[in-house]
Amino acid sequence: VKVGGDLSIIGFSRYGFDLEKRDVGTAGHPVDANGLAHIANIKITADLTDAVMVTTIVRNEKIWGGSTETVGTTSVNHGDGNVYLAAAFATFKEMFGQPLTVKAGALGFKMGSGLLVADPNTNRTSAGPFNYQLADYCPRKAFTGFVGTYDLAPLVLTGAALKVTDGITNGSADVNVYAANAAFDLKEAGMQNGSANVYTVYKDAKKDQTGNVGFLVQASPVENFDASLEYCYQTQKNIRADKEAADDAAIRATLGTKMPDVVLAPAISVDYTRLSDNWDPMYEDWTPADIANVLFVNTNVQAFGATVGAKPMTDVGMSLRYAYFRLVEKISAYSNDWNSSYNLNTGKKSLGQELDVHFTY
């Protein structure tokens, strides 16, 4: 039996964060969220046999001095200090005498870049005290289900069957996700590093179904140079209306280089993302910038980004990221999960710009 843990203490100050000139629940004042919080985890791992292991994570998350407030029509207890089971799963290795590993229970799972499956709450809303203007801090990322990995190096096959929502007695409320990925190690093709992935993800919400087929290539063709390209084709069907929605697509591309032997060890990257106007982000854990994806859904957007990083000291890192956002299709208004709404200039596609500064010790 192994026991470990970690404690994160967070300080935050977000004034006017939702871009509205009012407070959540009180008209006339900007949102003013500031304070301290912690996330504490205790991880217990037990090797039952050489091939069977059970992992449990117990968590407490609390905003210091937090209270309950009304956000839109939802009551949110920001001071929730309950201890809960954050993850509990069993790992079975070498099943049937094959290089097959299966995990079952409540566990974290990320498909590829996190474009479709990685976080059941996404970065915009969540359960617990970190909600709405603090949703990106929420650590609750566990799905319940089964994940299997078949290692045929240099080819690795991964499959997952996840229960996102169970209606218990009302089967029409069930939401299930099925995912499969085939990854080929590009070192076998002479690359410095990287993998080529082909995947499919299917969301069965009983009355609304979403299918996805895509590929993701992440490669370092030469030392200190990285590139990635992802494309996903999506179809949606609403059984209630017997209507096939317009087909959608997502494309992401990144180019980057780093110079570890140069003073300050600079790194530079540029990226582009396009998510079509009806794109369903499902359970994404990917964001084009720190703030934008807390405020807005990852859909109907083009994002142009550039990041510059440096290491002024051995244990100190810093980065500066710029992102510019445009609509794919023009809309006149937008509403988010906070019960906030925005009016857009008629005929305009420009959404805004964001600048993020990160320091890491």
Rosetta blueprint (number, residue, H / E / L):
1 V L
2 K E
3 V E
4 G E
5 G E
6 D E
7 L E
8 S E
9 I E
10 I E
11 G E
12 F E
13 S E
14 R E
15 Y E
16 G L
17 F L
18 D L
19 L L
20 E L
21 K L
22 R L
23 D E
24 V L
25 G L
26 T E
27 A L
28 G L
29 H L
30 P L
31 V L
32 D E
33 A E
34 N E
35 G E
36 L E
37 A E
38 H E
39 I E
40 A E
41 N E
42 I E
43 K E
44 I E
45 T E
46 A E
47 D E
48 L L
49 T L
50 D L
51 A L
52 V E
53 M E
54 V E
55 T E
56 T E
57 I E
58 V E
59 R E
60 N E
61 E E
62 K E
63 I E
64 W L
65 G L
66 G L
67 S L
68 T E
69 E E
70 T E
71 V E
72 G L
73 T L
74 T E
75 S E
76 V E
77 N E
78 H L
79 G L
80 D L
81 G L
82 N L
83 V E
84 Y E
85 L E
86 A E
87 A E
88 A E
89 F E
90 A E
91 T E
92 F E
93 K L
94 E L
95 M H
96 F H
97 G H
98 Q L
99 P L
100 L E
101 T E
102 V E
103 K E
104 A E
105 G E
106 A E
107 L E
108 G E
109 F L
110 K L
111 M L
112 G L
113 S L
114 G L
115 L L
116 L L
117 V E
118 A L
119 D L
120 P L
121 N L
122 T L
123 N L
124 R L
125 T L
126 S L
127 A L
128 G L
129 P L
130 F L
131 N L
132 Y H
133 Q H
134 L H
135 A H
136 D H
137 Y H
138 C L
139 P L
140 R L
141 K L
142 A E
143 F E
144 T E
145 G E
146 F E
147 V E
148 G E
149 T E
150 Y E
151 D E
152 L E
153 A L
154 P L
155 L E
156 V E
157 L E
158 T E
159 G E
160 A E
161 A E
162 L E
163 K E
164 V E
165 T E
166 D L
167 G L
168 I L
169 T L
170 N L
171 G H
172 S H
173 A H
174 D L
175 V E
176 N E
177 V E
178 Y E
179 A E
180 A E
181 N E
182 A E
183 A E
184 F E
185 D E
186 L H
187 K H
188 E H
189 A H
190 G L
191 M L
192 Q L
193 N E
194 G E
195 S E
196 A E
197 N E
198 V E
199 Y E
200 T E
201 V E
202 Y E
203 K E
204 D E
205 A L
206 K L
207 K L
208 D E
209 Q E
210 T E
211 G E
212 N E
213 V E
214 G E
215 F E
216 L E
217 V E
218 Q E
219 A E
220 S E
221 P L
222 V L
223 E L
224 N L
225 F E
226 D E
227 A E
228 S E
229 L E
230 E E
231 Y E
232 C E
233 Y E
234 Q E
235 T E
236 Q E
237 K E
238 N E
239 I L
240 R L
241 A L
242 D L
243 K E
244 E E
245 A L
246 A L
247 D L
248 D E
249 A E
250 A E
251 I E
252 R E
253 A E
254 T E
255 L E
256 G E
257 T E
258 K E
259 M L
260 P L
261 D L
262 V L
263 V L
264 L L
265 A L
266 P L
267 A E
268 I E
269 S E
270 V E
271 D E
272 Y E
273 T E
274 R E
275 L E
276 S L
277 D L
278 N L
279 W L
280 D L
281 P L
282 M L
283 Y E
284 E L
285 D L
286 W L
287 T L
288 P L
289 A L
290 D L
291 I L
292 A H
293 N H
294 V H
295 L H
296 F L
297 V L
298 N L
299 T L
300 N L
301 V E
302 Q E
303 A E
304 F E
305 G E
306 A E
307 T E
308 V E
309 G E
310 A E
311 K E
312 P E
313 M E
314 T L
315 D L
316 V E
317 G E
318 M E
319 S E
320 L E
321 R E
322 Y E
323 A E
324 Y E
325 F E
326 R E
327 L E
328 V L
329 E L
330 K L
331 I L
332 S L
333 A E
334 Y E
335 S E
336 N L
337 D L
338 W L
339 N L
340 S L
341 S E
342 Y E
343 N E
344 L L
345 N L
346 T L
347 G L
348 K L
349 K L
350 S E
351 L E
352 G E
353 Q E
354 E E
355 L E
356 D E
357 V E
358 H E
359 F E
360 T E
361 Y L
